[in-house]
């Protein structure tokens, strides 16, 4: 039986990867679940496992104000999904974060 240190919340939120290791990239996807220690999301490009990663999760719904959470972590694993298109399920840590104000 798998035991987790923190509770996971199943949430489908927009996420964008802005840096993988030292490479600046622009890649979007959707979260599958979030905890205080990490995020599981899907994206179209496989990241470097073990590398640092910078990603932004957009919080809020269509009728709510949106808030962006800029996160820094490390890539723990990336599993290719059988979806017909290149897609990966990516697990990353959540080591640091900051709230980012929307551009006015």
Biopython code that builds the backbone (N, CA, C, O; Angstrom):
import numpy as np
from Bio.PDB.StructureBuilder import StructureBuilder

atoms = [
    (1, "UNK", "N", (0.838, -1.186, 0.000)),
    (1, "UNK", "CA", (0.000, 0.000, 0.000)),
    (1, "UNK", "C", (0.885, 1.253, 0.000)),
    (1, "UNK", "O", (1.799, 1.386, 0.814)),
    (2, "UNK", "N", (0.598, 2.147, -0.912)),
    (2, "UNK", "CA", (1.380, 3.368, -1.025)),
    (2, "UNK", "C", (0.896, 4.398, -0.005)),
    (2, "UNK", "O", (-0.303, 4.640, 0.134)),
    (3, "UNK", "N", (1.846, 4.995, 0.701)),
    (3, "UNK", "CA", (1.489, 6.027, 1.663)),
    (3, "UNK", "C", (2.120, 7.341, 1.241)),
    (3, "UNK", "O", (3.302, 7.398, 0.904)),
    (4, "UNK", "N", (1.332, 8.374, 1.264)),
    (4, "UNK", "CA", (1.809, 9.697, 0.869)),
    (4, "UNK", "C", (1.952, 10.562, 2.102)),
    (4, "UNK", "O", (1.222, 10.418, 3.083)),
    (5, "UNK", "N", (2.926, 11.477, 2.023)),
    (5, "UNK", "CA", (3.150, 12.389, 3.147)),
    (5, "UNK", "C", (2.153, 13.535, 3.154)),
    (5, "UNK", "O", (1.823, 14.067, 4.214)),
    (6, "UNK", "N", (1.672, 13.920, 1.973)),
    (6, "UNK", "CA", (0.734, 15.038, 1.892)),
    (6, "UNK", "C", (-0.496, 14.634, 1.086)),
    (6, "UNK", "O", (-0.427, 13.742, 0.240)),
    (7, "UNK", "N", (-1.585, 15.275, 1.345)),
    (7, "UNK", "CA", (-2.842, 14.994, 0.657)),
    (7, "UNK", "C", (-2.798, 15.553, -0.758)),
    (7, "UNK", "O", (-2.316, 16.665, -0.974)),
    (8, "UNK", "N", (-3.293, 14.797, -1.707)),
    (8, "UNK", "CA", (-3.360, 15.232, -3.097)),
    (8, "UNK", "C", (-4.781, 15.651, -3.432)),
    (8, "UNK", "O", (-5.753, 15.046, -2.980)),
    (9, "UNK", "N", (-4.877, 16.706, -4.238)),
    (9, "UNK", "CA", (-6.173, 17.215, -4.677)),
    (9, "UNK", "C", (-6.268, 17.036, -6.183)),
    (9, "UNK", "O", (-5.414, 17.514, -6.930)),
    (10, "UNK", "N", (-7.308, 16.346, -6.621)),
    (10, "UNK", "CA", (-7.523, 16.137, -8.044)),
    (10, "UNK", "C", (-8.081, 17.427, -8.632)),
    (10, "UNK", "O", (-9.222, 17.805, -8.367)),
    (11, "UNK", "N", (-7.255, 18.094, -9.435)),
    (11, "UNK", "CA", (-7.638, 19.370, -10.045)),
    (11, "UNK", "C", (-7.140, 19.409, -11.476)),
    (11, "UNK", "O", (-5.991, 19.062, -11.748)),
    (12, "UNK", "N", (-7.995, 19.827, -12.385)),
    (12, "UNK", "CA", (-7.594, 20.000, -13.780)),
    (12, "UNK", "C", (-7.484, 21.500, -14.044)),
    (12, "UNK", "O", (-8.484, 22.177, -14.281)),
    (13, "UNK", "N", (-6.257, 22.003, -13.998)),
    (13, "UNK", "CA", (-5.976, 23.428, -14.161)),
    (13, "UNK", "C", (-4.950, 23.623, -15.270)),
    (13, "UNK", "O", (-4.113, 22.749, -15.495)),
    (14, "UNK", "N", (-5.003, 24.750, -15.961)),
    (14, "UNK", "CA", (-3.979, 25.022, -16.972)),
    (14, "UNK", "C", (-2.602, 25.161, -16.326)),
    (14, "UNK", "O", (-2.453, 25.784, -15.274)),
    (15, "UNK", "N", (-1.604, 24.572, -16.972)),
    (15, "UNK", "CA", (-0.218, 24.689, -16.514)),
    (15, "UNK", "C", (0.646, 24.974, -17.737)),
    (15, "UNK", "O", (0.395, 24.452, -18.823)),
    (16, "UNK", "N", (1.657, 25.802, -17.549)),
    (16, "UNK", "CA", (2.613, 26.038, -18.628)),
    (16, "UNK", "C", (4.019, 25.892, -18.071)),
    (16, "UNK", "O", (4.342, 26.406, -17.000)),
    (17, "UNK", "N", (4.846, 25.178, -18.824)),
    (17, "UNK", "CA", (6.246, 24.999, -18.453)),
    (17, "UNK", "C", (7.025, 26.115, -19.131)),
    (17, "UNK", "O", (6.913, 26.307, -20.342)),
    (18, "UNK", "N", (7.813, 26.852, -18.358)),
    (18, "UNK", "CA", (8.567, 27.967, -18.926)),
    (18, "UNK", "C", (10.064, 27.699, -18.974)),
    (18, "UNK", "O", (10.794, 28.380, -19.694)),
    (19, "UNK", "N", (10.531, 26.700, -18.201)),
    (19, "UNK", "CA", (11.958, 26.358, -18.223)),
    (19, "UNK", "C", (12.113, 24.898, -17.846)),
    (19, "UNK", "O", (11.493, 24.412, -16.900)),
    (20, "UNK", "N", (12.967, 24.198, -18.618)),
    (20, "UNK", "CA", (13.312, 22.811, -18.323)),
    (20, "UNK", "C", (14.828, 22.750, -18.261)),
    (20, "UNK", "O", (15.492, 22.833, -19.294)),
    (21, "UNK", "N", (15.390, 22.606, -17.059)),
    (21, "UNK", "CA", (16.838, 22.698, -16.893)),
    (21, "UNK", "C", (17.257, 24.131, -17.179)),
    (21, "UNK", "O", (16.743, 25.066, -16.566)),
    (22, "UNK", "N", (18.180, 24.304, -18.099)),
    (22, "UNK", "CA", (18.618, 25.655, -18.477)),
    (22, "UNK", "C", (17.910, 26.151, -19.730)),
    (22, "UNK", "O", (18.080, 27.307, -20.118)),
    (23, "UNK", "N", (17.120, 25.294, -20.364)),
    (23, "UNK", "CA", (16.444, 25.639, -21.618)),
    (23, "UNK", "C", (15.123, 26.349, -21.350)),
    (23, "UNK", "O", (14.277, 25.840, -20.615)),
    (24, "UNK", "N", (14.949, 27.534, -21.952)),
    (24, "UNK", "CA", (13.676, 28.246, -21.881)),
    (24, "UNK", "C", (12.744, 27.641, -22.916)),
    (24, "UNK", "O", (13.107, 27.525, -24.087)),
    (25, "UNK", "N", (11.547, 27.255, -22.496)),
    (25, "UNK", "CA", (10.582, 26.659, -23.408)),
    (25, "UNK", "C", (9.199, 27.235, -23.130)),
    (25, "UNK", "O", (8.968, 27.863, -22.096)),
    (26, "UNK", "N", (8.309, 27.017, -24.048)),
    (26, "UNK", "CA", (6.904, 27.359, -23.841)),
    (26, "UNK", "C", (6.120, 26.104, -24.174)),
    (26, "UNK", "O", (6.092, 25.650, -25.318)),
    (27, "UNK", "N", (5.485, 25.556, -23.152)),
    (27, "UNK", "CA", (4.741, 24.315, -23.316)),
    (27, "UNK", "C", (3.544, 24.356, -22.388)),
    (27, "UNK", "O", (3.669, 24.775, -21.238)),
    (28, "UNK", "N", (2.396, 23.930, -22.863)),
    (28, "UNK", "CA", (1.216, 23.975, -22.008)),
    (28, "UNK", "C", (0.661, 22.575, -21.787)),
    (28, "UNK", "O", (0.937, 21.641, -22.541)),
    (29, "UNK", "N", (-0.128, 22.466, -20.730)),
    (29, "UNK", "CA", (-0.756, 21.205, -20.391)),
    (29, "UNK", "C", (-1.819, 21.416, -19.335)),
    (29, "UNK", "O", (-2.278, 22.536, -19.112)),
    (30, "UNK", "N", (-2.208, 20.322, -18.683)),
    (30, "UNK", "CA", (-3.230, 20.374, -17.634)),
    (30, "UNK", "C", (-2.759, 19.586, -16.425)),
    (30, "UNK", "O", (-2.156, 18.522, -16.564)),
    (31, "UNK", "N", (-3.035, 20.110, -15.239)),
    (31, "UNK", "CA", (-2.718, 19.372, -14.034)),
    (31, "UNK", "C", (-3.686, 18.209, -13.883)),
    (31, "UNK", "O", (-4.818, 18.260, -14.364)),
    (32, "UNK", "N", (-3.223, 17.153, -13.203)),
    (32, "UNK", "CA", (-4.086, 16.030, -12.842)),
    (32, "UNK", "C", (-4.334, 16.042, -11.343)),
    (32, "UNK", "O", (-5.453, 15.819, -10.880)),
    (33, "UNK", "N", (-3.254, 16.311, -10.582)),
    (33, "UNK", "CA", (-3.417, 16.470, -9.142)),
    (33, "UNK", "C", (-2.294, 17.341, -8.601)),
    (33, "UNK", "O", (-1.230, 17.475, -9.204)),
    (34, "UNK", "N", (-2.572, 17.931, -7.433)),
    (34, "UNK", "CA", (-1.646, 18.863, -6.796)),
    (34, "UNK", "C", (-1.598, 18.550, -5.306)),
    (34, "UNK", "O", (-2.618, 18.236, -4.693)),
    (35, "UNK", "N", (-0.396, 18.639, -4.730)),
    (35, "UNK", "CA", (-0.239, 18.549, -3.278)),
    (35, "UNK", "C", (0.719, 19.653, -2.861)),
    (35, "UNK", "O", (1.226, 20.390, -3.706)),
    (36, "UNK", "N", (0.965, 19.768, -1.578)),
    (36, "UNK", "CA", (1.904, 20.788, -1.120)),
    (36, "UNK", "C", (3.339, 20.441, -1.507)),
    (36, "UNK", "O", (4.221, 21.298, -1.439)),
    (37, "UNK", "N", (3.578, 19.210, -1.907)),
    (37, "UNK", "CA", (4.929, 18.790, -2.268)),
    (37, "UNK", "C", (5.187, 18.615, -3.741)),
    (37, "UNK", "O", (6.337, 18.457, -4.149)),
    (38, "UNK", "N", (4.120, 18.640, -4.572)),
    (38, "UNK", "CA", (4.346, 18.427, -5.994)),
    (38, "UNK", "C", (3.088, 18.511, -6.826)),
    (38, "UNK", "O", (1.979, 18.689, -6.322)),
    (39, "UNK", "N", (3.309, 18.374, -8.139)),
    (39, "UNK", "CA", (2.228, 18.475, -9.113)),
    (39, "UNK", "C", (2.393, 17.351, -10.135)),
    (39, "UNK", "O", (3.511, 17.023, -10.529)),
    (40, "UNK", "N", (1.283, 16.771, -10.556)),
    (40, "UNK", "CA", (1.259, 15.803, -11.643)),
    (40, "UNK", "C", (0.475, 16.453, -12.764)),
    (40, "UNK", "O", (-0.668, 16.866, -12.565)),
    (41, "UNK", "N", (1.083, 16.550, -13.960)),
    (41, "UNK", "CA", (0.400, 17.177, -15.082)),
    (41, "UNK", "C", (0.714, 16.460, -16.377)),
    (41, "UNK", "O", (1.629, 15.640, -16.431)),
    (42, "UNK", "N", (-0.040, 16.764, -17.417)),
    (42, "UNK", "CA", (0.213, 16.212, -18.740)),
    (42, "UNK", "C", (0.736, 17.320, -19.639)),
    (42, "UNK", "O", (0.360, 18.484, -19.506)),
    (43, "UNK", "N", (1.614, 16.930, -20.559)),
    (43, "UNK", "CA", (2.172, 17.873, -21.531)),
    (43, "UNK", "C", (2.644, 17.080, -22.745)),
    (43, "UNK", "O", (2.740, 15.854, -22.703)),
    (44, "UNK", "N", (2.935, 17.790, -23.813)),
    (44, "UNK", "CA", (3.284, 17.139, -25.074)),
    (44, "UNK", "C", (4.738, 16.822, -25.275)),
    (44, "UNK", "O", (5.072, 16.076, -26.196)),
    (45, "UNK", "N", (5.625, 17.355, -24.453)),
    (45, "UNK", "CA", (7.060, 17.132, -24.638)),
    (45, "UNK", "C", (7.648, 16.525, -23.368)),
    (45, "UNK", "O", (7.330, 16.951, -22.258)),
    (46, "UNK", "N", (8.509, 15.525, -23.544)),
    (46, "UNK", "CA", (9.129, 14.863, -22.398)),
    (46, "UNK", "C", (10.224, 15.749, -21.811)),
    (46, "UNK", "O", (11.112, 16.195, -22.538)),
    (47, "UNK", "N", (10.171, 16.007, -20.508)),
    (47, "UNK", "CA", (11.216, 16.811, -19.865)),
    (47, "UNK", "C", (12.406, 15.934, -19.479)),
    (47, "UNK", "O", (12.335, 14.707, -19.542)),
    (48, "UNK", "N", (13.485, 16.574, -19.084)),
    (48, "UNK", "CA", (14.668, 15.857, -18.601)),
    (48, "UNK", "C", (14.429, 15.454, -17.151)),
    (48, "UNK", "O", (14.329, 16.312, -16.274)),
    (49, "UNK", "N", (14.337, 14.151, -16.895)),
    (49, "UNK", "CA", (14.123, 13.650, -15.534)),
    (49, "UNK", "C", (15.336, 14.018, -14.681)),
    (49, "UNK", "O", (16.479, 13.807, -15.087)),
    (50, "UNK", "N", (15.074, 14.567, -13.500)),
    (50, "UNK", "CA", (16.122, 14.993, -12.589)),
    (50, "UNK", "C", (16.499, 16.453, -12.748)),
    (50, "UNK", "O", (17.178, 17.013, -11.888)),
    (51, "UNK", "N", (16.065, 17.083, -13.846)),
    (51, "UNK", "CA", (16.404, 18.489, -14.103)),
    (51, "UNK", "C", (15.479, 19.415, -13.331)),
    (51, "UNK", "O", (14.376, 19.029, -12.945)),
    (52, "UNK", "N", (15.938, 20.632, -13.114)),
    (52, "UNK", "CA", (15.060, 21.631, -12.505)),
    (52, "UNK", "C", (14.042, 22.074, -13.545)),
    (52, "UNK", "O", (14.280, 21.995, -14.751)),
    (53, "UNK", "N", (12.907, 22.541, -13.050)),
    (53, "UNK", "CA", (11.816, 22.938, -13.939)),
    (53, "UNK", "C", (11.110, 24.145, -13.337)),
    (53, "UNK", "O", (10.986, 24.265, -12.118)),
    (54, "UNK", "N", (10.655, 25.024, -14.196)),
    (54, "UNK", "CA", (9.850, 26.178, -13.787)),
    (54, "UNK", "C", (8.518, 26.053, -14.508)),
    (54, "UNK", "O", (8.474, 25.860, -15.723)),
    (55, "UNK", "N", (7.434, 26.165, -13.752)),
    (55, "UNK", "CA", (6.115, 26.022, -14.346)),
    (55, "UNK", "C", (5.137, 26.963, -13.649)),
    (55, "UNK", "O", (5.349, 27.380, -12.510)),
    (56, "UNK", "N", (4.060, 27.285, -14.368)),
    (56, "UNK", "CA", (3.047, 28.210, -13.860)),
    (56, "UNK", "C", (1.702, 27.504, -13.889)),
    (56, "UNK", "O", (1.281, 26.997, -14.929)),
    (57, "UNK", "N", (1.028, 27.473, -12.746)),
    (57, "UNK", "CA", (-0.312, 26.901, -12.639)),
    (57, "UNK", "C", (-1.290, 28.058, -12.495)),
    (57, "UNK", "O", (-1.090, 28.949, -11.669)),
    (58, "UNK", "N", (-2.352, 28.042, -13.302)),
    (58, "UNK", "CA", (-3.359, 29.100, -13.255)),
    (58, "UNK", "C", (-4.519, 28.625, -12.392)),
    (58, "UNK", "O", (-5.165, 27.624, -12.702)),
    (59, "UNK", "N", (-4.778, 29.346, -11.309)),
    (59, "UNK", "CA", (-5.850, 29.011, -10.379)),
    (59, "UNK", "C", (-7.068, 29.871, -10.657)),
    (59, "UNK", "O", (-6.935, 31.005, -11.117)),
    (60, "UNK", "N", (-8.239, 29.353, -10.388)),
    (60, "UNK", "CA", (-9.475, 30.108, -10.585)),
    (60, "UNK", "C", (-10.270, 29.553, -11.750)),
    (60, "UNK", "O", (-9.715, 28.973, -12.684)),
    (61, "UNK", "N", (-11.565, 29.738, -11.679)),
    (61, "UNK", "CA", (-12.449, 29.230, -12.717)),
    (61, "UNK", "C", (-12.877, 30.310, -13.682)),
    (61, "UNK", "O", (-12.436, 31.455, -13.583)),
    (62, "UNK", "N", (-13.745, 29.943, -14.623)),
    (62, "UNK", "CA", (-14.183, 30.894, -15.650)),
    (62, "UNK", "C", (-14.881, 32.129, -15.076)),
    (62, "UNK", "O", (-14.778, 33.218, -15.642)),
    (63, "UNK", "N", (-15.591, 31.965, -13.953)),
    (63, "UNK", "CA", (-16.315, 33.109, -13.388)),
    (63, "UNK", "C", (-15.591, 33.718, -12.188)),
    (63, "UNK", "O", (-16.140, 34.584, -11.507)),
    (64, "UNK", "N", (-14.355, 33.267, -11.923)),
    (64, "UNK", "CA", (-13.587, 33.766, -10.786)),
    (64, "UNK", "C", (-12.349, 34.507, -11.283)),
    (64, "UNK", "O", (-11.894, 34.276, -12.404)),
    (65, "UNK", "N", (-11.811, 35.383, -10.465)),
    (65, "UNK", "CA", (-10.545, 36.023, -10.846)),
    (65, "UNK", "C", (-9.439, 34.965, -10.919)),
    (65, "UNK", "O", (-9.385, 34.053, -10.095)),
    (66, "UNK", "N", (-8.580, 35.098, -11.893)),
    (66, "UNK", "CA", (-7.489, 34.133, -12.073)),
    (66, "UNK", "C", (-6.235, 34.610, -11.370)),
    (66, "UNK", "O", (-5.919, 35.800, -11.359)),
    (67, "UNK", "N", (-5.530, 33.659, -10.785)),
    (67, "UNK", "CA", (-4.271, 33.922, -10.104)),
    (67, "UNK", "C", (-3.266, 32.902, -10.619)),
    (67, "UNK", "O", (-3.586, 31.719, -10.734)),
    (68, "UNK", "N", (-2.063, 33.347, -10.928)),
    (68, "UNK", "CA", (-1.015, 32.441, -11.392)),
    (68, "UNK", "C", (-0.052, 32.130, -10.259)),
    (68, "UNK", "O", (0.305, 33.004, -9.468)),
    (69, "UNK", "N", (0.357, 30.883, -10.194)),
    (69, "UNK", "CA", (1.299, 30.412, -9.199)),
    (69, "UNK", "C", (2.550, 29.948, -9.946)),
    (69, "UNK", "O", (2.533, 28.913, -10.612)),
    (70, "UNK", "N", (3.628, 30.716, -9.834)),
    (70, "UNK", "CA", (4.901, 30.387, -10.496)),
    (70, "UNK", "C", (5.677, 29.463, -9.570)),
    (70, "UNK", "O", (5.943, 29.813, -8.420)),
    (71, "UNK", "N", (6.047, 28.272, -10.073)),
    (71, "UNK", "CA", (6.648, 27.236, -9.243)),
    (71, "UNK", "C", (8.018, 26.820, -9.776)),
    (71, "UNK", "O", (8.274, 26.845, -10.980)),
    (72, "UNK", "N", (8.889, 26.435, -8.841)),
    (72, "UNK", "CA", (10.198, 25.879, -9.164)),
    (72, "UNK", "C", (10.262, 24.502, -8.514)),
    (72, "UNK", "O", (9.863, 24.338, -7.361)),
    (73, "UNK", "N", (10.759, 23.519, -9.245)),
    (73, "UNK", "CA", (10.883, 22.173, -8.704)),
    (73, "UNK", "C", (11.842, 21.341, -9.518)),
    (73, "UNK", "O", (12.657, 21.865, -10.278)),
    (74, "UNK", "N", (11.736, 20.031, -9.350)),
    (74, "UNK", "CA", (12.548, 19.076, -10.104)),
    (74, "UNK", "C", (11.627, 18.032, -10.723)),
    (74, "UNK", "O", (10.591, 17.682, -10.158)),
    (75, "UNK", "N", (12.023, 17.547, -11.887)),
    (75, "UNK", "CA", (11.249, 16.507, -12.576)),
    (75, "UNK", "C", (11.571, 15.164, -11.926)),
    (75, "UNK", "O", (12.726, 14.738, -11.896)),
    (76, "UNK", "N", (10.543, 14.507, -11.411)),
    (76, "UNK", "CA", (10.720, 13.206, -10.775)),
    (76, "UNK", "C", (10.589, 12.060, -11.773)),
    (76, "UNK", "O", (11.372, 11.110, -11.752)),
    (77, "UNK", "N", (9.590, 12.164, -12.648)),
    (77, "UNK", "CA", (9.385, 11.118, -13.654)),
    (77, "UNK", "C", (8.523, 11.655, -14.790)),
    (77, "UNK", "O", (7.815, 12.650, -14.638)),
    (78, "UNK", "N", (8.597, 10.977, -15.925)),
    (78, "UNK", "CA", (7.765, 11.304, -17.080)),
    (78, "UNK", "C", (7.391, 9.992, -17.759)),
    (78, "UNK", "O", (8.261, 9.236, -18.191)),
    (79, "UNK", "N", (6.096, 9.732, -17.850)),
    (79, "UNK", "CA", (5.603, 8.501, -18.466)),
    (79, "UNK", "C", (4.846, 8.846, -19.735)),
    (79, "UNK", "O", (3.955, 9.695, -19.728)),
    (80, "UNK", "N", (5.207, 8.183, -20.823)),
    (80, "UNK", "CA", (4.509, 8.415, -22.094)),
    (80, "UNK", "C", (3.097, 7.842, -21.997)),
    (80, "UNK", "O", (2.896, 6.732, -21.505)),
    (81, "UNK", "N", (2.121, 8.621, -22.474)),
    (81, "UNK", "CA", (0.726, 8.188, -22.474)),
    (81, "UNK", "C", (0.373, 7.611, -23.838)),
    (81, "UNK", "O", (0.882, 8.069, -24.861)),
    (82, "UNK", "N", (-0.495, 6.610, -23.852)),
    (82, "UNK", "CA", (-0.960, 6.020, -25.104)),
    (82, "UNK", "C", (-2.177, 6.782, -25.596)),
    (82, "UNK", "O", (-3.312, 6.335, -25.435)),
    (83, "UNK", "N", (-1.927, 7.947, -26.203)),
    (83, "UNK", "CA", (-3.048, 8.785, -26.622)),
    (83, "UNK", "C", (-3.068, 9.030, -28.125)),
    (83, "UNK", "O", (-3.916, 9.778, -28.611)),
    (84, "UNK", "N", (-2.151, 8.416, -28.874)),
    (84, "UNK", "CA", (-2.101, 8.645, -30.315)),
    (84, "UNK", "C", (-1.221, 9.832, -30.678)),
    (84, "UNK", "O", (-0.647, 9.855, -31.767)),
    (85, "UNK", "N", (-1.102, 10.805, -29.806)),
    (85, "UNK", "CA", (-0.240, 11.965, -30.014)),
    (85, "UNK", "C", (0.845, 11.927, -28.946)),
    (85, "UNK", "O", (0.670, 11.292, -27.906)),
    (86, "UNK", "N", (1.980, 12.610, -29.199)),
    (86, "UNK", "CA", (2.993, 12.656, -28.145)),
    (86, "UNK", "C", (2.423, 13.331, -26.897)),
    (86, "UNK", "O", (2.055, 14.505, -26.931)),
    (87, "UNK", "N", (2.356, 12.592, -25.818)),
    (87, "UNK", "CA", (1.849, 13.132, -24.560)),
    (87, "UNK", "C", (2.520, 12.395, -23.413)),
    (87, "UNK", "O", (2.787, 11.196, -23.489)),
    (88, "UNK", "N", (2.785, 13.145, -22.344)),
    (88, "UNK", "CA", (3.474, 12.596, -21.184)),
    (88, "UNK", "C", (2.753, 13.005, -19.913)),
    (88, "UNK", "O", (2.194, 14.097, -19.820)),
    (89, "UNK", "N", (2.777, 12.113, -18.939)),
    (89, "UNK", "CA", (2.323, 12.417, -17.593)),
    (89, "UNK", "C", (3.598, 12.701, -16.799)),
    (89, "UNK", "O", (4.475, 11.843, -16.696)),
    (90, "UNK", "N", (3.696, 13.901, -16.242)),
    (90, "UNK", "CA", (4.940, 14.383, -15.655)),
    (90, "UNK", "C", (4.721, 14.690, -14.176)),
    (90, "UNK", "O", (3.804, 15.426, -13.814)),
    (91, "UNK", "N", (5.570, 14.118, -13.330)),
    (91, "UNK", "CA", (5.523, 14.373, -11.884)),
    (91, "UNK", "C", (6.696, 15.280, -11.526)),
    (91, "UNK", "O", (7.847, 14.981, -11.845)),
    (92, "UNK", "N", (6.388, 16.390, -10.861)),
    (92, "UNK", "CA", (7.420, 17.353, -10.469)),
    (92, "UNK", "C", (7.241, 17.732, -9.008)),
    (92, "UNK", "O", (6.138, 17.665, -8.464)),
    (93, "UNK", "N", (8.346, 18.132, -8.377)),
    (93, "UNK", "CA", (8.259, 18.610, -7.008)),
    (93, "UNK", "C", (7.833, 20.070, -7.007)),
    (93, "UNK", "O", (7.904, 20.755, -8.028)),
    (94, "UNK", "N", (7.398, 20.523, -5.865)),
    (94, "UNK", "CA", (7.031, 21.925, -5.658)),
    (94, "UNK", "C", (7.909, 22.435, -4.521)),
    (94, "UNK", "O", (7.548, 22.342, -3.348)),
    (95, "UNK", "N", (9.075, 22.977, -4.891)),
    (95, "UNK", "CA", (10.053, 23.397, -3.892)),
    (95, "UNK", "C", (9.898, 24.855, -3.491)),
    (95, "UNK", "O", (10.074, 25.204, -2.324)),
    (96, "UNK", "N", (9.569, 25.706, -4.455)),
    (96, "UNK", "CA", (9.351, 27.135, -4.181)),
    (96, "UNK", "C", (8.210, 27.610, -5.075)),
    (96, "UNK", "O", (7.983, 27.073, -6.160)),
    (97, "UNK", "N", (7.502, 28.620, -4.597)),
    (97, "UNK", "CA", (6.447, 29.195, -5.428)),
    (97, "UNK", "C", (6.256, 30.658, -5.059)),
    (97, "UNK", "O", (6.656, 31.116, -3.988)),
    (98, "UNK", "N", (5.633, 31.371, -5.982)),
    (98, "UNK", "CA", (5.231, 32.744, -5.732)),
    (98, "UNK", "C", (3.970, 33.039, -6.544)),
    (98, "UNK", "O", (3.786, 32.525, -7.647)),
    (99, "UNK", "N", (3.121, 33.868, -5.977)),
    (99, "UNK", "CA", (1.934, 34.298, -6.698)),
    (99, "UNK", "C", (2.325, 35.407, -7.652)),
    (99, "UNK", "O", (3.102, 36.295, -7.303)),
    (100, "UNK", "N", (1.781, 35.352, -8.863)),
    (100, "UNK", "CA", (2.091, 36.331, -9.889)),
    (100, "UNK", "C", (0.825, 37.107, -10.210)),
    (100, "UNK", "O", (-0.218, 36.529, -10.516)),
    (101, "UNK", "N", (0.937, 38.427, -10.135)),
    (101, "UNK", "CA", (-0.221, 39.264, -10.445)),
    (101, "UNK", "C", (-0.536, 39.215, -11.937)),
    (101, "UNK", "O", (0.370, 39.159, -12.768)),
    (102, "UNK", "N", (-1.821, 39.238, -12.269)),
    (102, "UNK", "CA", (-2.167, 39.296, -13.696)),
    (102, "UNK", "C", (-1.734, 40.644, -14.275)),
    (102, "UNK", "O", (-1.738, 41.672, -13.598)),
    (103, "UNK", "N", (-1.360, 40.593, -15.558)),
    (103, "UNK", "CA", (-0.972, 41.845, -16.201)),
    (103, "UNK", "C", (-2.190, 42.720, -16.376)),
    (103, "UNK", "O", (-3.241, 42.261, -16.823)),
    (104, "UNK", "N", (-2.047, 43.956, -16.029)),
    (104, "UNK", "CA", (-3.172, 44.902, -16.062)),
    (104, "UNK", "C", (-3.344, 45.449, -17.451)),
    (104, "UNK", "O", (-4.238, 46.261, -17.687)),
]
sb = StructureBuilder()
sb.init_structure("model")
sb.init_model(0)
sb.init_chain("A")
sb.init_seg("    ")
for serial, (resi, resn, name, xyz) in enumerate(atoms, 1):
    if name == "N":
        sb.init_residue(resn, " ", resi, " ")
    sb.init_atom(name, np.array(xyz, "f"), 0.0, 1.0, " ", f" {name:<3s}", serial, name[0])
structure = sb.get_structure()
